[in-house]
Amino acid sequence: TEIDLLVKRGVKSIIIVDDNFTVFKKRTIEICQGIIGRGYNVRLTTPSGLYIPSLDRETLEYLYRAGLRDIPFAIENGDQDFLNQSIKKNLKLEQAKEIIKQAREIGFHTTGFFIFGYPGETKKIMLKTLRFAFESTLHSPRFFILQPFPGTEIFETAKKINGTAVGYLAQAALDLGATLVHYSSDYVFAGDKEKGYKEDDAP
């Protein structure tokens, strides 16, 4: 197998870049058993994180014996309703807490990834995320700002917001008799285009 070849060439660390590595429990355990049975002294890392709904104590114990020591969990948000309805992430926060607890008991260093900036996210929801991050006993909570990628629903939403928000501000400024100058990373707009601006508009 690929792992056999890598170990024979002296590789000591194997990075598994696979969001779905643990989705199929039988396959995950078989890979771990192969590493354990051959006596390979390798360190596994999973920088993309592991899928919490696919994990249980048995799987965690096999992963640890196979050489995994650090587990990142992509939790994203600490409000269950927001996870379900807005992010549409198949994750139960109570299950996440239990898996984090089990991982710590086995000896893993645990990291949690959280994202701020989703449309519709309120200060109250952000505070829930912070509370969950620090009350869940994670060793290292990490926080990121949302970055929409092309082809995703959130990207289309972001385009709509960015294309119309300046127009709303311009109209509000006009109604108030105020002067609005809009700054972006590369452009300065006059603020007189009510329907919003695009990146290729002339400044």
Salt bridges, closest charged atoms under 4 A:
ASP4 OD1 - ARG38 NE 2.91
GLU30 OE2 - LYS26 NZ 2.58
ASP56 OD2 - LYS25 NZ 2.78
GLU58 OE1 - LYS25 NZ 2.80
GLU61 OE2 - ARG57 NH1 3.99
ASP70 OD1 - HIS109 ND1 3.64
GLU76 OE2 - LYS89 NZ 3.21
ASP79 OD2 - LYS128 NZ 3.04
GLU94 OE2 - LYS97 NZ 3.99
GLU105 OE1 - ARG57 NH2 2.43
GLU105 OE2 - LYS101 NZ 2.83
GLU153 OE1 - LYS88 NZ 3.59
GLU156 OE1 - LYS159 NZ 3.60
ASP201 OD2 - LYS193 NZ 3.08
